[in-house]
Amino acid sequence: MQDGQIKYDYAAMDDAYEEMLQVSKNMQSEIEALMDDARELLAASDGTFVTEYNAKAGNISEEFTRLNEEMSFRANQLQQMFSDMGVFDQKLGDGI
């Protein structure tokens, strides 16, 4: 901040959010690969443990999907906010 001005780097904010979204998707992919490996190891097993594992693994996968969908939705809102802020900044600048 210089001379009472606030400067926004919209591109950097967008890049940071996109990077967070990509990290989350990568984590989901890696965790699902680990769960697939565990399912292979448990393939010959049966019983309560396997049933509970599958239920918990499914819950984790569903939660990652939900969170990634939420982050994608928020990314769209963030883009709109950047646009709105840019328009507002321009109008303020026009009034000076």
N, CA, C and O atoms as a Tinker XYZ file with bonds, in Angstrom:
   384  protein
     1  N      0.854000   -1.162000    0.000000    73     2
     2  CA     0.000000    0.000000    0.000000    64     1     3
     3  C      0.901000    1.225000    0.000000    63     2     4     5
     4  O      1.817000    1.343000    0.813000    81     3
     5  N      0.629000    2.116000   -0.907000    73     3     6
     6  CA     1.438000    3.299000   -1.066000    64     5     7
     7  C      0.518000    4.488000   -1.299000    63     6     8     9
     8  O     -0.428000    4.390000   -2.081000    81     7
     9  N      0.777000    5.596000   -0.640000    73     7    10
    10  CA    -0.036000    6.802000   -0.817000    64     9    11
    11  C     -1.511000    6.533000   -0.585000    63    10    12    13
    12  O     -2.350000    7.119000   -1.270000    81    11
    13  N     -1.853000    5.666000    0.360000    73    11    14
    14  CA    -3.249000    5.396000    0.667000    64    13    15
    15  C     -3.976000    4.556000   -0.367000    63    14    16    17
    16  O     -5.199000    4.431000   -0.313000    81    15
    17  N     -3.245000    3.981000   -1.304000    73    15    18
    18  CA    -3.881000    3.169000   -2.341000    64    17    19
    19  C     -3.735000    1.688000   -2.014000    63    18    20    21
    20  O     -2.718000    1.249000   -1.477000    81    19
    21  N     -4.764000    0.938000   -2.346000    73    19    22
    22  CA    -4.718000   -0.513000   -2.217000    64    21    23
    23  C     -4.645000   -1.082000   -3.621000    63    22    24    25
    24  O     -5.438000   -0.729000   -4.494000    81    23
    25  N     -3.682000   -1.967000   -3.824000    73    23    26
    26  CA    -3.541000   -2.574000   -5.148000    64    25    27
    27  C     -3.818000   -4.063000   -5.033000    63    26    28    29
    28  O     -3.261000   -4.746000   -4.174000    81    27
    29  N     -4.677000   -4.555000   -5.902000    73    27    30
    30  CA    -5.029000   -5.964000   -5.936000    64    29    31
    31  C     -4.366000   -6.610000   -7.141000    63    30    32    33
    32  O     -4.372000   -6.057000   -8.241000    81    31
    33  N     -3.811000   -7.756000   -6.925000    73    31    34
    34  CA    -3.262000   -8.523000   -8.032000    64    33    35
    35  C     -4.242000   -9.666000   -8.295000    63    34    36    37
    36  O     -4.082000  -10.776000   -7.786000    81    35
    37  N     -5.263000   -9.365000   -9.107000    73    35    38
    38  CA    -6.332000  -10.326000   -9.359000    64    37    39
    39  C     -5.807000  -11.622000   -9.961000    63    38    40    41
    40  O     -6.263000  -12.709000   -9.605000    81    39
    41  N     -4.861000  -11.507000  -10.860000    73    39    42
    42  CA    -4.310000  -12.703000  -11.510000    64    41    43
    43  C     -3.609000  -13.599000  -10.485000    63    42    44    45
    44  O     -3.744000  -14.821000  -10.532000    81    43
    45  N     -2.865000  -12.993000   -9.565000    73    43    46
    46  CA    -2.165000  -13.784000   -8.542000    64    45    47
    47  C     -3.157000  -14.458000   -7.605000    63    46    48    49
    48  O     -2.962000  -15.612000   -7.222000    81    47
    49  N     -4.222000  -13.746000   -7.233000    73    47    50
    50  CA    -5.240000  -14.345000   -6.367000    64    49    51
    51  C     -5.913000  -15.514000   -7.074000    63    50    52    53
    52  O     -6.153000  -16.559000   -6.468000    81    51
    53  N     -6.214000  -15.339000   -8.342000    73    51    54
    54  CA    -6.841000  -16.404000   -9.116000    64    53    55
    55  C     -5.894000  -17.593000   -9.259000    63    54    56    57
    56  O     -6.309000  -18.743000   -9.112000    81    55
    57  N     -4.630000  -17.316000   -9.544000    73    55    58
    58  CA    -3.639000  -18.391000   -9.676000    64    57    59
    59  C     -3.511000  -19.180000   -8.374000    63    58    60    61
    60  O     -3.420000  -20.408000   -8.397000    81    59
    61  N     -3.503000  -18.482000   -7.247000    73    59    62
    62  CA    -3.387000  -19.153000   -5.952000    64    61    63
    63  C     -4.591000  -20.057000   -5.709000    63    62    64    65
    64  O     -4.436000  -21.179000   -5.228000    81    63
    65  N     -5.773000  -19.584000   -6.035000    73    63    66
    66  CA    -6.965000  -20.396000   -5.827000    64    65    67
    67  C     -6.960000  -21.612000   -6.748000    63    66    68    69
    68  O     -7.294000  -22.718000   -6.325000    81    67
    69  N     -6.585000  -21.406000   -7.987000    73    67    70
    70  CA    -6.511000  -22.521000   -8.935000    64    69    71
    71  C     -5.488000  -23.556000   -8.474000    63    70    72    73
    72  O     -5.697000  -24.758000   -8.640000    81    71
    73  N     -4.381000  -23.087000   -7.896000    73    71    74
    74  CA    -3.370000  -24.014000   -7.389000    64    73    75
    75  C     -3.929000  -24.822000   -6.209000    63    74    76    77
    76  O     -3.681000  -26.024000   -6.110000    81    75
    77  N     -4.678000  -24.168000   -5.322000    73    75    78
    78  CA    -5.307000  -24.884000   -4.210000    64    77    79
    79  C     -6.267000  -25.944000   -4.726000    63    78    80    81
    80  O     -6.301000  -27.061000   -4.211000    81    79
    81  N     -7.039000  -25.598000   -5.735000    73    79    82
    82  CA    -7.989000  -26.543000   -6.311000    64    81    83
    83  C     -7.256000  -27.737000   -6.921000    63    82    84    85
    84  O     -7.686000  -28.879000   -6.761000    81    83
    85  N     -6.158000  -27.475000   -7.613000    73    83    86
    86  CA    -5.383000  -28.562000   -8.225000    64    85    87
    87  C     -4.752000  -29.452000   -7.168000    63    86    88    89
    88  O     -4.726000  -30.672000   -7.327000    81    87
    89  N     -4.242000  -28.863000   -6.090000    73    87    90
    90  CA    -3.660000  -29.653000   -4.999000    64    89    91
    91  C     -4.714000  -30.571000   -4.399000    63    90    92    93
    92  O     -4.440000  -31.738000   -4.119000    81    91
    93  N     -5.918000  -30.046000   -4.201000    73    91    94
    94  CA    -6.998000  -30.854000   -3.648000    64    93    95
    95  C     -7.348000  -32.017000   -4.571000    63    94    96    97
    96  O     -7.554000  -33.140000   -4.111000    81    95
    97  N     -7.415000  -31.749000   -5.857000    73    95    98
    98  CA    -7.712000  -32.815000   -6.820000    64    97    99
    99  C     -6.597000  -33.856000   -6.843000    63    98   100   101
   100  O     -6.868000  -35.052000   -6.950000    81    99
   101  N     -5.342000  -33.408000   -6.743000    73    99   102
   102  CA    -4.217000  -34.342000   -6.706000    64   101   103
   103  C     -4.265000  -35.212000   -5.452000    63   102   104   105
   104  O     -4.009000  -36.415000   -5.507000    81   103
   105  N     -4.596000  -34.590000   -4.324000    73   103   106
   106  CA    -4.719000  -35.354000   -3.081000    64   105   107
   107  C     -5.803000  -36.412000   -3.216000    63   106   108   109
   108  O     -5.613000  -37.558000   -2.811000    81   107
   109  N     -6.938000  -36.027000   -3.784000    73   107   110
   110  CA    -8.029000  -36.981000   -3.958000    64   109   111
   111  C     -7.570000  -38.149000   -4.829000    63   110   112   113
   112  O     -7.854000  -39.306000   -4.517000    81   111
   113  N     -6.880000  -37.858000   -5.891000    73   111   114
   114  CA    -6.407000  -38.906000   -6.792000    64   113   115
   115  C     -5.434000  -39.849000   -6.084000    63   114   116   117
   116  O     -5.526000  -41.067000   -6.236000    81   115
   117  N     -4.506000  -39.288000   -5.315000    73   115   118
   118  CA    -3.534000  -40.119000   -4.608000    64   117   119
   119  C     -4.209000  -40.973000   -3.536000    63   118   120   121
   120  O     -3.886000  -42.151000   -3.386000    81   119
   121  N     -5.134000  -40.390000   -2.801000    73   119   122
   122  CA    -5.835000  -41.147000   -1.761000    64   121   123
   123  C     -6.677000  -42.260000   -2.381000    63   122   124   125
   124  O     -6.713000  -43.372000   -1.855000    81   123
   125  N     -7.351000  -41.972000   -3.490000    73   123   126
   126  CA    -8.140000  -43.009000   -4.145000    64   125   127
   127  C     -7.246000  -44.140000   -4.661000    63   126   128   129
   128  O     -7.644000  -45.304000   -4.634000    81   127
   129  N     -6.041000  -43.803000   -5.131000    73   127   130
   130  CA    -5.104000  -44.844000   -5.570000    64   129   131
   131  C     -4.681000  -45.714000   -4.387000    63   130   132   133
   132  O     -4.579000  -46.934000   -4.517000    81   131
   133  N     -4.436000  -45.092000   -3.237000    73   131   134
   134  CA    -4.094000  -45.867000   -2.040000    64   133   135
   135  C     -5.256000  -46.754000   -1.606000    63   134   136   137
   136  O     -5.048000  -47.895000   -1.194000    81   135
   137  N     -6.477000  -46.233000   -1.696000    73   135   138
   138  CA    -7.643000  -47.034000   -1.333000    64   137   139
   139  C     -7.808000  -48.211000   -2.290000    63   138   140   141
   140  O     -8.197000  -49.299000   -1.868000    81   139
   141  N     -7.516000  -48.003000   -3.572000    73   139   142
   142  CA    -7.575000  -49.102000   -4.543000    64   141   143
   143  C     -6.546000  -50.176000   -4.184000    63   142   144   145
   144  O     -6.833000  -51.371000   -4.253000    81   143
   145  N     -5.335000  -49.733000   -3.798000    73   143   146
   146  CA    -4.306000  -50.692000   -3.376000    64   145   147
   147  C     -4.783000  -51.496000   -2.163000    63   146   148   149
   148  O     -4.608000  -52.713000   -2.104000    81   147
   149  N     -5.385000  -50.798000   -1.199000    73   147   150
   150  CA    -5.882000  -51.484000   -0.002000    64   149   151
   151  C     -6.986000  -52.474000   -0.371000    63   150   152   153
   152  O     -7.041000  -53.576000    0.175000    81   151
   153  N     -7.858000  -52.085000   -1.290000    73   151   154
   154  CA    -8.935000  -53.007000   -1.716000    64   153   155
   155  C     -8.356000  -54.268000   -2.348000    63   154   156   157
   156  O     -8.868000  -55.367000   -2.134000    81   155
   157  N     -7.285000  -54.108000   -3.128000    73   155   158
   158  CA    -6.626000  -55.284000   -3.726000    64   157   159
   159  C     -6.087000  -56.206000   -2.646000    63   158   160   161
   160  O     -6.231000  -57.426000   -2.735000    81   159
   161  N     -5.467000  -55.624000   -1.625000    73   159   162
   162  CA    -4.918000  -56.427000   -0.530000    64   161   163
   163  C     -6.021000  -57.126000    0.263000    63   162   164   165
   164  O     -5.817000  -58.214000    0.800000    81   163
   165  N     -7.177000  -56.494000    0.328000    73   163   166
   166  CA    -8.291000  -57.051000    1.098000    64   165   167
   167  C     -9.233000  -57.915000    0.261000    63   166   168   169
   168  O    -10.227000  -58.431000    0.772000    81   167
   169  N     -8.923000  -58.070000   -1.008000    73   167   170
   170  CA    -9.834000  -58.771000   -1.918000    64   169   171
   171  C    -10.156000  -60.193000   -1.458000    63   170   172   173
   172  O    -11.278000  -60.667000   -1.635000    81   171
   173  N     -9.196000  -60.853000   -0.884000    73   171   174
   174  CA    -9.421000  -62.238000   -0.451000    64   173   175
   175  C    -10.069000  -62.312000    0.930000    63   174   176   177
   176  O    -10.419000  -63.392000    1.405000    81   175
   177  N    -10.222000  -61.171000    1.556000    73   175   178
   178  CA   -10.801000  -61.142000    2.896000    64   177   179
   179  C    -12.293000  -60.880000    2.823000    63   178   180   181
   180  O    -12.833000  -60.459000    1.799000    81   179
   181  N    -12.928000  -61.141000    3.933000    73   179   182
   182  CA   -14.330000  -60.778000    4.038000    64   181   183
   183  C    -14.613000  -60.469000    5.505000    63   182   184   185
   184  O    -13.719000  -60.551000    6.346000    81   183
   185  N    -15.806000  -60.130000    5.794000    73   183   186
   186  CA   -16.157000  -59.879000    7.177000    64   185   187
   187  C    -16.354000  -58.415000    7.481000    63   186   188   189
   188  O    -16.368000  -57.560000    6.595000    81   187
   189  N    -16.502000  -58.161000    8.744000    73   187   190
   190  CA   -16.834000  -56.823000    9.225000    64   189   191
   191  C    -15.757000  -55.806000    8.882000    63   190   192   193
   192  O    -16.069000  -54.686000    8.476000    81   191
   193  N    -14.492000  -56.183000    9.039000    73   191   194
   194  CA   -13.409000  -55.245000    8.773000    64   193   195
   195  C    -13.463000  -54.708000    7.341000    63   194   196   197
   196  O    -13.368000  -53.501000    7.117000    81   195
   197  N    -13.612000  -55.601000    6.393000    73   195   198
   198  CA   -13.650000  -55.207000    4.982000    64   197   199
   199  C    -14.887000  -54.342000    4.713000    63   198   200   201
   200  O    -14.800000  -53.337000    4.007000    81   199
   201  N    -16.003000  -54.721000    5.260000    73   199   202
   202  CA   -17.230000  -53.951000    5.074000    64   201   203
   203  C    -17.060000  -52.542000    5.632000    63   202   204   205
   204  O    -17.426000  -51.558000    4.989000    81   203
   205  N    -16.500000  -52.461000    6.836000    73   203   206
   206  CA   -16.288000  -51.145000    7.446000    64   205   207
   207  C    -15.259000  -50.329000    6.675000    63   206   208   209
   208  O    -15.430000  -49.123000    6.495000    81   207
   209  N    -14.185000  -50.981000    6.216000    73   207   210
   210  CA   -13.179000  -50.278000    5.426000    64   209   211
   211  C    -13.809000  -49.687000    4.162000    63   210   212   213
   212  O    -13.597000  -48.515000    3.848000    81   211
   213  N    -14.573000  -50.493000    3.450000    73   211   214
   214  CA   -15.206000  -50.021000    2.219000    64   213   215
   215  C    -16.151000  -48.855000    2.484000    63   214   216   217
   216  O    -16.216000  -47.912000    1.697000    81   215
   217  N    -16.879000  -48.921000    3.587000    73   215   218
   218  CA   -17.797000  -47.826000    3.931000    64   217   219
   219  C    -17.017000  -46.547000    4.223000    63   218   220   221
   220  O    -17.373000  -45.476000    3.731000    81   219
   221  N    -15.963000  -46.652000    5.015000    73   219   222
   222  CA   -15.167000  -45.468000    5.355000    64   221   223
   223  C    -14.440000  -44.924000    4.127000    63   222   224   225
   224  O    -14.369000  -43.710000    3.936000    81   223
   225  N    -13.904000  -45.808000    3.300000    73   223   226
   226  CA   -13.220000  -45.372000    2.084000    64   225   227
   227  C    -14.208000  -44.650000    1.159000    63   226   228   229
   228  O    -13.866000  -43.641000    0.544000    81   227
   229  N    -15.414000  -45.168000    1.070000    73   227   230
   230  CA   -16.436000  -44.509000    0.260000    64   229   231
   231  C    -16.779000  -43.140000    0.805000    63   230   232   233
   232  O    -16.973000  -42.198000    0.037000    81   231
   233  N    -16.859000  -43.014000    2.133000    73   231   234
   234  CA   -17.147000  -41.713000    2.748000    64   233   235
   235  C    -16.052000  -40.700000    2.443000    63   234   236   237
   236  O    -16.338000  -39.539000    2.148000    81   235
   237  N    -14.794000  -41.142000    2.516000    73   235   238
   238  CA   -13.668000  -40.248000    2.221000    64   237   239
   239  C    -13.730000  -39.785000    0.768000    63   238   240   241
   240  O    -13.561000  -38.601000    0.478000    81   239
   241  N    -13.972000  -40.717000   -0.130000    73   239   242
   242  CA   -14.045000  -40.378000   -1.552000    64   241   243
   243  C    -15.184000  -39.400000   -1.826000    63   242   244   245
   244  O    -15.011000  -38.430000   -2.563000    81   243
   245  N    -16.341000  -39.656000   -1.234000    73   243   246
   246  CA   -17.489000  -38.764000   -1.415000    64   245   247
   247  C    -17.203000  -37.364000   -0.867000    63   246   248   249
   248  O    -17.605000  -36.365000   -1.463000    81   247
   249  N    -16.509000  -37.299000    0.267000    73   247   250
   250  CA   -16.205000  -35.999000    0.872000    64   249   251
   251  C    -15.229000  -35.213000   -0.004000    63   250   252   253
   252  O    -15.396000  -34.007000   -0.186000    81   251
   253  N    -14.214000  -35.885000   -0.545000    73   251   254
   254  CA   -13.294000  -35.196000   -1.455000    64   253   255
   255  C    -14.034000  -34.687000   -2.685000    63   254   256   257
   256  O    -13.802000  -33.563000   -3.130000    81   255
   257  N    -14.913000  -35.498000   -3.227000    73   255   258
   258  CA   -15.688000  -35.068000   -4.392000    64   257   259
   259  C    -16.522000  -33.838000   -4.044000    63   258   260   261
   260  O    -16.562000  -32.874000   -4.807000    81   259
   261  N    -17.187000  -33.875000   -2.888000    73   259   262
   262  CA   -18.009000  -32.754000   -2.454000    64   261   263
   263  C    -17.157000  -31.496000   -2.269000    63   262   264   265
   264  O    -17.546000  -30.411000   -2.702000    81   263
   265  N    -16.001000  -31.645000   -1.628000    73   263   266
   266  CA   -15.139000  -30.486000   -1.396000    64   265   267
   267  C    -14.601000  -29.915000   -2.705000    63   266   268   269
   268  O    -14.532000  -28.697000   -2.865000    81   267
   269  N    -14.221000  -30.777000   -3.636000    73   267   270
   270  CA   -13.724000  -30.283000   -4.921000    64   269   271
   271  C    -14.822000  -29.587000   -5.712000    63   270   272   273
   272  O    -14.564000  -28.590000   -6.387000    81   271
   273  N    -16.041000  -30.103000   -5.634000    73   271   274
   274  CA   -17.159000  -29.428000   -6.292000    64   273   275
   275  C    -17.408000  -28.064000   -5.655000    63   274   276   277
   276  O    -17.674000  -27.086000   -6.355000    81   275
   277  N    -17.323000  -28.002000   -4.335000    73   275   278
   278  CA   -17.502000  -26.735000   -3.614000    64   277   279
   279  C    -16.410000  -25.739000   -4.004000    63   278   280   281
   280  O    -16.686000  -24.559000   -4.218000    81   279
   281  N    -15.166000  -26.221000   -4.095000    73   279   282
   282  CA   -14.070000  -25.329000   -4.484000    64   281   283
   283  C    -14.249000  -24.832000   -5.918000    63   282   284   285
   284  O    -13.948000  -23.674000   -6.207000    81   283
   285  N    -14.726000  -25.674000   -6.803000    73   283   286
   286  CA   -14.979000  -25.237000   -8.177000    64   285   287
   287  C    -16.064000  -24.172000   -8.210000    63   286   288   289
   288  O    -15.955000  -23.182000   -8.932000    81   287
   289  N    -17.109000  -24.386000   -7.421000    73   287   290
   290  CA   -18.190000  -23.401000   -7.330000    64   289   291
   291  C    -17.646000  -22.078000   -6.803000    63   290   292   293
   292  O    -17.961000  -21.013000   -7.334000    81   291
   293  N    -16.828000  -22.152000   -5.757000    73   291   294
   294  CA   -16.245000  -20.935000   -5.168000    64   293   295
   295  C    -15.293000  -20.257000   -6.154000    63   294   296   297
   296  O    -15.179000  -19.032000   -6.157000    81   295
   297  N    -14.615000  -21.035000   -6.982000    73   295   298
   298  CA   -13.726000  -20.442000   -7.983000    64   297   299
   299  C    -14.522000  -19.571000   -8.943000    63   298   300   301
   300  O    -14.063000  -18.497000   -9.331000    81   299
   301  N    -15.704000  -20.021000   -9.326000    73   299   302
   302  CA   -16.553000  -19.206000  -10.200000    64   301   303
   303  C    -16.991000  -17.930000   -9.491000    63   302   304   305
   304  O    -17.019000  -16.856000  -10.091000    81   303
   305  N    -17.334000  -18.055000   -8.204000    73   303   306
   306  CA   -17.712000  -16.867000   -7.443000    64   305   307
   307  C    -16.529000  -15.915000   -7.310000    63   306   308   309
   308  O    -16.700000  -14.697000   -7.369000    81   307
   309  N    -15.342000  -16.461000   -7.131000    73   307   310
   310  CA   -14.146000  -15.643000   -7.010000    64   309   311
   311  C    -13.898000  -14.867000   -8.298000    63   310   312   313
   312  O    -13.544000  -13.688000   -8.262000    81   311
   313  N    -14.084000  -15.530000   -9.429000    73   311   314
   314  CA   -13.919000  -14.844000  -10.711000    64   313   315
   315  C    -14.905000  -13.673000  -10.826000    63   314   316   317
   316  O    -14.541000  -12.591000  -11.285000    81   315
   317  N    -16.143000  -13.898000  -10.408000    73   315   318
   318  CA   -17.145000  -12.826000  -10.452000    64   317   319
   319  C    -16.754000  -11.688000   -9.510000    63   318   320   321
   320  O    -16.908000  -10.515000   -9.850000    81   319
   321  N    -16.246000  -12.040000   -8.323000    73   319   322
   322  CA   -15.823000  -11.019000   -7.376000    64   321   323
   323  C    -14.684000  -10.185000   -7.963000    63   322   324   325
   324  O    -14.689000   -8.960000   -7.844000    81   323
   325  N    -13.702000  -10.846000   -8.599000    73   323   326
   326  CA   -12.598000  -10.109000   -9.207000    64   325   327
   327  C    -13.128000   -9.144000  -10.261000    63   326   328   329
   328  O    -12.697000   -7.993000  -10.343000    81   327
   329  N    -14.063000   -9.629000  -11.060000    73   327   330
   330  CA   -14.644000   -8.779000  -12.096000    64   329   331
   331  C    -15.374000   -7.592000  -11.475000    63   330   332   333
   332  O    -15.205000   -6.453000  -11.911000    81   331
   333  N    -16.183000   -7.863000  -10.460000    73   331   334
   334  CA   -16.931000   -6.792000   -9.794000    64   333   335
   335  C    -16.001000   -5.774000   -9.144000    63   334   336   337
   336  O    -16.236000   -4.568000   -9.215000    81   335
   337  N    -14.933000   -6.278000   -8.505000    73   335   338
   338  CA   -13.981000   -5.364000   -7.866000    64   337   339
   339  C    -13.271000   -4.505000   -8.912000    63   338   340   341
   340  O    -13.039000   -3.316000   -8.697000    81   339
   341  N    -12.930000   -5.118000  -10.042000    73   339   342
   342  CA   -12.274000   -4.357000  -11.101000    64   341   343
   343  C    -13.170000   -3.261000  -11.646000    63   342   344   345
   344  O    -12.708000   -2.148000  -11.898000    81   343
   345  N    -14.453000   -3.566000  -11.830000    73   343   346
   346  CA   -15.411000   -2.560000  -12.306000    64   345   347
   347  C    -15.552000   -1.454000  -11.275000    63   346   348   349
   348  O    -15.557000   -0.273000  -11.624000    81   347
   349  N    -15.665000   -1.831000   -9.998000    73   347   350
   350  CA   -15.796000   -0.854000   -8.927000    64   349   351
   351  C    -14.554000    0.030000   -8.846000    63   350   352   353
   352  O    -14.661000    1.248000   -8.704000    81   351
   353  N    -13.363000   -0.595000   -8.939000    73   351   354
   354  CA   -12.118000    0.173000   -8.921000    64   353   355
   355  C    -12.077000    1.168000  -10.080000    63   354   356   357
   356  O    -11.654000    2.313000   -9.918000    81   355
   357  N    -12.524000    0.713000  -11.246000    73   355   358
   358  CA   -12.525000    1.597000  -12.414000    64   357   359
   359  C    -13.463000    2.777000  -12.190000    63   358   360   361
   360  O    -13.121000    3.911000  -12.523000    81   359
   361  N    -14.636000    2.522000  -11.631000    73   359   362
   362  CA   -15.581000    3.605000  -11.366000    64   361   363
   363  C    -15.025000    4.580000  -10.347000    63   362   364   365
   364  O    -15.213000    5.790000  -10.477000    81   363
   365  N    -14.338000    4.062000   -9.324000    73   363   366
   366  CA   -13.716000    4.954000   -8.359000    64   365   367
   367  C    -12.641000    5.811000   -9.022000    63   366   368   369
   368  O    -12.513000    7.004000   -8.746000    81   367
   369  N    -11.874000    5.171000   -9.901000    73   367   370
   370  CA   -10.822000    5.892000  -10.615000    64   369   371
   371  C    -11.376000    6.960000  -11.529000    63   370   372   373
   372  O    -10.778000    8.024000  -11.685000    81   371
   373  N    -12.522000    6.677000  -12.137000    73   371   374
   374  CA   -13.148000    7.662000  -13.018000    64   373   375
   375  C    -13.633000    8.872000  -12.241000    63   374   376   377
   376  O    -13.733000    9.972000  -12.785000    81   375
   377  N    -13.939000    8.661000  -10.940000    73   375   378
   378  CA   -14.449000    9.765000  -10.137000    64   377   379
   379  C    -13.370000   10.672000   -9.584000    63   378   380   381
   380  O    -13.663000   11.711000   -8.991000    81   379
   381  N    -12.109000   10.275000   -9.781000    73   379   382
   382  CA   -11.015000   11.083000   -9.224000    64   381   383
   383  C    -10.658000   12.205000  -10.175000    63   382   384
   384  O     -9.760000   12.996000   -9.887000    81   383
